[in-house]
Amino acid sequence: QISGPTVSVCCNELTANSQAVAAGWRGAQVSTADEWRSVTAAAGNVDVLLSYLMVVRTAAAQQTPPDDKARFYRNADIEWSLALRDTFFTGQGRPAELIALDDALPVTQGRHHGYHDSTPDERDRESRRNYDRILKRWRGRTEILHTS
């Protein structure tokens, strides 16, 4: 639930930080020791943004859109975040910044319809497809991570 300005706050963060390609509510760090699974992170520069609420620079989103094979939300946000970081790294020689604003945004999490309105089999199958693409494309590519 959003109870105040959010998109403008994210846009202000992108205006203030030219190295950031995206800003959002929640973020995570990638645990390379745990098969590239994500671990919730505090506010700041994070490896990946979670798609509860995120704003991406237009040019970055056009250059690196979300993978159209990601038909289910779980891991799709992580996949897109890594793609954005990778594209920026390739072009700039360093990973893009993704900024989690956390409690700076007036957002509270309620019932997650994407999760609860799908069957366990669908969640597992589609999440696994997204996760397998992540591992195939980025496992071992620690240079694109903020925490590398």
Contact map, one row per residue, 1 for C-alpha under 8 A:
1110000000000000000000000000000000000000000000000000000000000000000000000000000000000000000000000000000000111100000000000000000000000000000000000000
1111110000000000000000000000000000000000000000000000000000000000000000000000000000000000000000000000000001110000000000000000000000000000000000000000
1111100000000000000000000000000000000000000000000000000000000000000000000000000000000000000000000000000001100000000000000000000000000000000000000000
0111110000000000000000000000000000000000000000000000000000000000000000000000000000000000000000000000000011100000000000000000000000000000000000000000
0111111110000000000000000000000000000000000000000000000000000000000000000000000000000000000000000000000011000000000000000000000000000000000000000000
0101111111000000000000000000000000000000000000000000000000000000000000000000000000000000000000000000000011100000000000000000000000000000000000000000
0000111111100000000000000000000000000000000000000000001000000000000000000000000000000000000000000000000000000000000000000000000000000000000000000000
0000111111110000000000000000000000000000000000000000000000000000000000000000000000000000000000000000000000000000000000000000000000000000000000000000
0000111111111000000000000000000000000000000000000000000000000000000000000000000000000000000000000000000010000000000000000000000000000000000000000000
0000011111111100000000110000000000000000000000000000011000000000000000000000000000000000000000000000100000000000000000000000000000000000000000000000
0000001111111110000000100000000000000000000000000000001000000000000000000000000000000000000000000000000000000000000000000000000000000000000000000000
0000000111111111000000000000000000000000000000000000000000000000000000000000000000000000000000000000000000000000000000000000000000000000000000000000
0000000011111111100000100000000000000000000000000000000000000000000000000000000000000000000000000000000000000000000000000000000000000000000000000000
0000000001111111110111100000000000000000000000000000000010000000000000000000000000000000000000000000000000000000000000000000000000000000000000000000
0000000000111111110000000000000000000000000000000000000000000000000000000000000000000000000000000000000000000000000000000000000000000000000000000000
0000000000011111110000000000000000000000000000000000000000000000000000000000000000000000000000000000000000000000000000000000000000000000000000000000
0000000000001111111100000000000000000000000000000000000000000000000000000000000000000000000000000000000000000000000000000000000000000000000000000000
0000000000000111111110000000000000000000000000000000000000000000000000000000000000000000000000000000000000000000000000000000000000000000000000000000
0000000000000000111110000000000000000000000000000000000000000000000000000000000000000000000000011000000000000000000000000000000000000000000000000000
0000000000000100111111100000000000000000000000000000000000000000000000000000000000000000000000011110000000000000000000000000000000000000000000000000
0000000000000100011111100000000000000000000000000000000110010000000000000000000000010000000000011100000000000000000000000000000000000000000000000000
0000000000000100000111110000000000000000000000000000011110000000000000000000000000000000000000001110000000000000000000000000000000000000000000000000
0000000001101100000111111000000000000000000000001000011100000000000000000000000000000000000000000111100000000000000000000000000000000000000000000000
0000000001000000000001111110000000000000000000001111111000000000000000000000000000000000000000000011110000000000000000000000000000000000000000000000
0000000000000000000000111110000000000000000000001101110000000000000000000000000000000000000000000001111010100000000000000000000000000000000000000000
0000000000000000000000011111000000000001101000001111100000000000000000000000000000000000000000000001110000000000000000000000000000000000000000000000
0000000000000000000000011111100000000001111001111100000000000000000000000000000000000000000000000011010000000000000000000000000000000000000000000000
0000000000000000000000000111110000000111110001111100000000000000000000000000000000000000000000000000000000000000000000000000000000000000000000000000
0000000000000000000000000011111000000111100001110000000000000000000000000000000000000000000000000000000000000000000000000000000000000000000000000110
0000000000000000000000000001111100011110000000110000000000000000000000000000000000000000000000000000000000000000000000000000000000000000000000001010
0000000000000000000000000000111111111110000000000000000000000000000000000000000000000000000000000000000000000000000000000000000000000000000000000000
0000000000000000000000000000011111111000000000000000000000000000000000000000000000000000000000000000000000000000000000000000000000000000001001000000
0000000000000000000000000000001111110000000000000000000000000000000000000000000000000000000000000000000000000000000000000000000000000000000000000000
0000000000000000000000000000001111111000000000000000000000000000000000000000000000000000000000000000000000000000000000000000000000000000000000000000
0000000000000000000000000000001111111000000000000000000000000000000000000000000000000000000000000000000000000000000000000000000000000010001000000000
0000000000000000000000000000011111111100000000000000000000000000000000000000000000000000000000000000000000000000000000000000000000000010001000000000
0000000000000000000000000000011101111110000000000000000000000000000000000000000000000000000000000000000000000000000000000000000000000000000000000000
0000000000000000000000000001111000011111000000000000000000000000000000000000000000000000000000000000000000000000000000000000000000000000000000000000
0000000000000000000000000001111000001111100000000000000000000000000000000000000000000000000000000000000000000000000000000000000000000000000000000000
0000000000000000000000000111100000000111110000000000000000000000000000000000000000000000000000000000000000000000000000000000000000000000000000000000
0000000000000000000000000111100000000011111001000000000000000000000000000000000000000000000000000000000000000000000000000000000000000000000000000000
0000000000000000000000000011000000000001111100000000000000000000000000000000000000000000000000000001010000000000000000000000000000000000000000000000
0000000000000000000000000110000000000000111111000000000000000000000000000000000000000000000000000011111000000000000000000000000000000000000000000000
0000000000000000000000000000000000000000011111000000000000000000000000000000000000000000000000000111100000000000000000000000000000000000000000000000
0000000000000000000000000000000000000000001111100000000000000000000000000000000000000000000000001111000000000000000000000000000000000000000000000100
0000000000000000000000000011100000000000101111111000000000000000000000000000000000000000000000001111000000000000000000000000000000000000000000000110
0000000000000000000000000011110000000000000011111000000000000000000000000000000011000000000000001100000000000000000000000000000000000000000000001110
0000000000000000000000000011110000000000000001111100000000000000000000000000110011000000000000000100000000000000000000000000000000000000000000000000
0000000000000000000000111111000000000000000001111110010000000000000000000000110010000000000000000111000000000000000000000000000000000000000000000000
0000000000000000000000011111000000000000000000011111110000000000000000000000110000000000000000000000000000000000000000000000000000000000000000000000
0000000000000000000000010100000000000000000000001111110000000000000000001000100000000000000000000000000000000000000000000000000000000000000000000000
0000000000000000000000011100000000000000000000000111110000000000000000000000000000000000000000000000000000000000000000000000000000000000000000000000
0000000000000000000000011100000000000000000000000111111000000000000000000000000000000000000000000000000000000000000000000000000000000000000000000000
0000000001000000000001111000000000000000000000001111111100000000000000000000000000000000000000000000000000000000000000000000000000000000000000000000
0000001001100000000001110000000000000000000000000000111110000000000000000000000000000000000000000000000000000000000000000000000000000000000000000000
0000000000000000000011100000000000000000000000000000011111011000000000000000000000000000000000000000000000000000000000000000000000000000000000000000
0000000000000100000011000000000000000000000000000000001111111000000000000000000000000000000000000000000000000000000000000000000000000000000000000000
0000000000000000000000000000000000000000000000000000000111111100000000000000000000000000000000000000000000000000000000000000000000000000000000000000
0000000000000000000000000000000000000000000000000000000011111110000000000000000000000000000000000000000000000000000000000000000000000000000000000000
0000000000000000000010000000000000000000000000000000000111111111100000000000000000010000000000000000000000000000000000000000000000000000000000000000
0000000000000000000000000000000000000000000000000000000111111111110000000000000000000000000000000000000000000000000000000000000000000000000000000000
0000000000000000000000000000000000000000000000000000000001111111100000000000000000000000000000000000000000000000000000000000000000000000000000000000
0000000000000000000000000000000000000000000000000000000000111111100000000000000000000000000000000000000000000000000000000000000000000000000000000000
0000000000000000000000000000000000000000000000000000000000011111110000000000000000110010000000000000000000000000000000000000000000000000000000000000
0000000000000000000000000000000000000000000000000000000000011111111000000000000100000000000000000000000000000000000000000000000000000000000000000000
0000000000000000000000000000000000000000000000000000000000001001111101000001001100000000000000000000000000000000000000000000000000000000000000000000
0000000000000000000000000000000000000000000000000000000000000000111111000001001100000000000000000000000000000000000000000000000000000000000000000000
0000000000000000000000000000000000000000000000000000000000000000011111100000000000000000000000000000000000000000000000000000000000000000000000000000
0000000000000000000000000000000000000000000000000000000000000000001111100000000000000000000000000000000000000000000000000000000001000000000000000000
0000000000000000000000000000000000000000000000000000000000000000011111111001000000000000000000000000000000000000000000000000010011000000000000000000
0000000000000000000000000000000000000000000000000000000000000000000111111001000000000000000000000000000000000000000000000000010000000000000000000000
0000000000000000000000000000000000000000000000000000000000000000000001111101000000000000000000000000000000000000000000000010011000000000000000000000
0000000000000000000000000000000000000000000000000010000000000000000001111111100000000000000000000000000000000000010000000000001000000000000000000000
0000000000000000000000000000000000000000000000000000000000000000000000011111100000000000000000000000000000000000000000000010011001000000000000000000
0000000000000000000000000000000000000000000000000000000000000000000000001111111000000000000000000000000000000000000000000000001001100000000000000000
0000000000000000000000000000000000000000000000000000000000000000011001111111111100000000000000000000000000000000000000000000001001000000000000000000
0000000000000000000000000000000000000000000000011110000000000000000000001111111110000000000000000000000000000000000000000000000000000000000000000000
0000000000000000000000000000000000000000000000011100000000000000000000000011111111000000000000000000000000000000000000000000000000000000000000000000
0000000000000000000000000000000000000000000000000000000000000000011000000011111111100000000000000000000000000000000000000000000001101100000000000000
0000000000000000000000000000000000000000000000000000000000000000111000000001111111110000000000000000000000000000000000000000000000000000000000000000
0000000000000000000000000000000000000000000000111000000000000000000000000000111111111000000000000100000000000000000000000000000000000000000000000000
0000000000000000000000000000000000000000000000110000000000000000000000000000011111111100000000000000000000000000000000000000000000000000010000011000
0000000000000000000000000000000000000000000000000000000000000001000000000000001111111110000000000000000000000000000000000000000000000000000000000000
0000000000000000000010000000000000000000000000000000000000010001000000000000000111111111000000010000000000000000000000000000000000000000000000000000
0000000000000000000000000000000000000000000000000000000000000000000000000000000011111111100000111000000000000000000000000000000000000000000000011000
0000000000000000000000000000000000000000000000000000000000000000000000000000000001111111110000110000000000000000000000000000000000000000000000010000
0000000000000000000000000000000000000000000000000000000000000001000000000000000000111111111000000000000000000000000000000000000000000000000000000000
0000000000000000000000000000000000000000000000000000000000000000000000000000000000011111111111110000000000000000000000000000000000000000000000000000
0000000000000000000000000000000000000000000000000000000000000000000000000000000000001111111111110000000000000000000000000000000000000000000000010000
0000000000000000000000000000000000000000000000000000000000000000000000000000000000000111111111000000000000000000000000000000000000000000000000000000
0000000000000000000000000000000000000000000000000000000000000000000000000000000000000011111110000000000000000000000000000000000000000000000000000000
0000000000000000000000000000000000000000000000000000000000000000000000000000000000000001111111100000000000000000000000000000000000000000000000000000
0000000000000000000000000000000000000000000000000000000000000000000000000000000000000001111111100000000000000000000000000000000000000000000000000000
0000000000000000000000000000000000000000000000000000000000000000000000000000000000000001110111110000000000000000000000000000000000000000000000110000
0000000000000000000000000000000000000000000000000000000000000000000000000000000000001101100111111000000000000000000000000000000000000000000000111100
0000000000000000001110000000000000000000000000000000000000000000000000000000000000011101100001111100000000000000000000000000000000000000000000010000
0000000000000000001111000000000000000000000011100000000000000000000000000000000000001000000000111110000000000000000000000000000000000000000000000100
0000000000000000000111100000000000000000000111111000000000000000000000000000000010000000000000011111000000000000000000000000000000000000000000000000
0000000000000000000101110010000000000000001111001000000000000000000000000000000000000000000000001111100000000000000000000000000000000000000000000000
0000000000000000000000111110000000000000011111001000000000000000000000000000000000000000000000000111110000000000000000000000000000000000000000000000
0000000001000000000000111100000000000000001100000000000000000000000000000000000000000000000000000011111110000000000000000000000000000000000000000000
0000000000000000000000011110000000000000011000000000000000000000000000000000000000000000000000000001111110000000000000000000000000000000000000000000
0000000000000000000000001000000000000000001000000000000000000000000000000000000000000000000000000000111111100000000000000000000000000000000000000000
0000000000000000000000000000000000000000000000000000000000000000000000000000000000000000000000000000111111000000000000000000000000000000000000000000
0001110010000000000000001000000000000000000000000000000000000000000000000000000000000000000000000000111111100000000000000000000000000000000000000000
0111110000000000000000000000000000000000000000000000000000000000000000000000000000000000000000000000001111110000000000000000000000000000000000000000
1111010000000000000000001000000000000000000000000000000000000000000000000000000000000000000000000000001011111000000000000000000000000000000000000000
1100000000000000000000000000000000000000000000000000000000000000000000000000000000000000000000000000000001111100000000000000000000000000000000000000
1000000000000000000000000000000000000000000000000000000000000000000000000000000000000000000000000000000000111111000000000000000000000000000000000000
1000000000000000000000000000000000000000000000000000000000000000000000000000000000000000000000000000000000011111000000000000000000000000000000000000
0000000000000000000000000000000000000000000000000000000000000000000000000000000000000000000000000000000000001111100100000000000000000000000000000000
0000000000000000000000000000000000000000000000000000000000000000000000000000000000000000000000000000000000001111111100000000000000000000000000000000
0000000000000000000000000000000000000000000000000000000000000000000000000000000000000000000000000000000000000011111111000000000000000000000000000000
0000000000000000000000000000000000000000000000000000000000000000000000001000000000000000000000000000000000000001111111000000000000000000000000000000
0000000000000000000000000000000000000000000000000000000000000000000000000000000000000000000000000000000000000001111111000010000000000000000000000000
0000000000000000000000000000000000000000000000000000000000000000000000000000000000000000000000000000000000000011111111100000000000000000000000000000
0000000000000000000000000000000000000000000000000000000000000000000000000000000000000000000000000000000000000000111111100000000000000000000000000000
0000000000000000000000000000000000000000000000000000000000000000000000000000000000000000000000000000000000000000111111110110000000000000000000000000
0000000000000000000000000000000000000000000000000000000000000000000000000000000000000000000000000000000000000000000111111110000000000000000000000000
0000000000000000000000000000000000000000000000000000000000000000000000000000000000000000000000000000000000000000000001111111000000000000000000000000
0000000000000000000000000000000000000000000000000000000000000000000000000000000000000000000000000000000000000000000000111111100000000000000000000000
0000000000000000000000000000000000000000000000000000000000000000000000000000000000000000000000000000000000000000000001111111110000000000000000000000
0000000000000000000000000000000000000000000000000000000000000000000000010100000000000000000000000000000000000000001001111111111000000000000000000000
0000000000000000000000000000000000000000000000000000000000000000000000000000000000000000000000000000000000000000000000011111111100000000000000000000
0000000000000000000000000000000000000000000000000000000000000000000000000000000000000000000000000000000000000000000000001111111110000000000000000000
0000000000000000000000000000000000000000000000000000000000000000000001110100000000000000000000000000000000000000000000000111111111000000000000000000
0000000000000000000000000000000000000000000000000000000000000000000000011111000000000000000000000000000000000000000000000011111111100000000000000000
0000000000000000000000000000000000000000000000000000000000000000000000000000000000000000000000000000000000000000000000000001111111110000000000000000
0000000000000000000000000000000000000000000000000000000000000000000001000000000000000000000000000000000000000000000000000000111111111000000000000000
0000000000000000000000000000000000000000000000000000000000000000000011000111001000000000000000000000000000000000000000000000011111111100000000000000
0000000000000000000000000000000000000000000000000000000000000000000000000010001000000000000000000000000000000000000000000000001111111110000000000000
0000000000000000000000000000000000000000000000000000000000000000000000000000000000000000000000000000000000000000000000000000000111111111000000000000
0000000000000000000000000000000000000000000000000000000000000000000000000000001000000000000000000000000000000000000000000000000011111111100000000000
0000000000000000000000000000000000000000000000000000000000000000000000000000001000000000000000000000000000000000000000000000000001111111111000000000
0000000000000000000000000000000000110000000000000000000000000000000000000000000000000000000000000000000000000000000000000000000000111111111000000000
0000000000000000000000000000000000000000000000000000000000000000000000000000000000000000000000000000000000000000000000000000000000011111111000000000
0000000000000000000000000000000000000000000000000000000000000000000000000000000000000000000000000000000000000000000000000000000000001111111000000000
0000000000000000000000000000000000000000000000000000000000000000000000000000000001000000000000000000000000000000000000000000000000000111111111000000
0000000000000000000000000000000100110000000000000000000000000000000000000000000000000000000000000000000000000000000000000000000000000111111111000000
0000000000000000000000000000000000000000000000000000000000000000000000000000000000000000000000000000000000000000000000000000000000000000011111000000
0000000000000000000000000000000000000000000000000000000000000000000000000000000000000000000000000000000000000000000000000000000000000000011111111000
0000000000000000000000000000000100000000000000000000000000000000000000000000000000000000000000000000000000000000000000000000000000000000011111111001
0000000000000000000000000000000000000000000000000000000000000000000000000000000000000000000001100000000000000000000000000000000000000000000011111101
0000000000000000000000000000000000000000000000000000000000000000000000000000000001001100100001110000000000000000000000000000000000000000000011111101
0000000000000000000000000000010000000000000000100000000000000000000000000000000001001000000000100000000000000000000000000000000000000000000011111111
0000000000000000000000000000100000000000000011100000000000000000000000000000000000000000000000101000000000000000000000000000000000000000000000111111
0000000000000000000000000000110000000000000001100000000000000000000000000000000000000000000000000000000000000000000000000000000000000000000000001111
0000000000000000000000000000000000000000000000000000000000000000000000000000000000000000000000000000000000000000000000000000000000000000000001111111
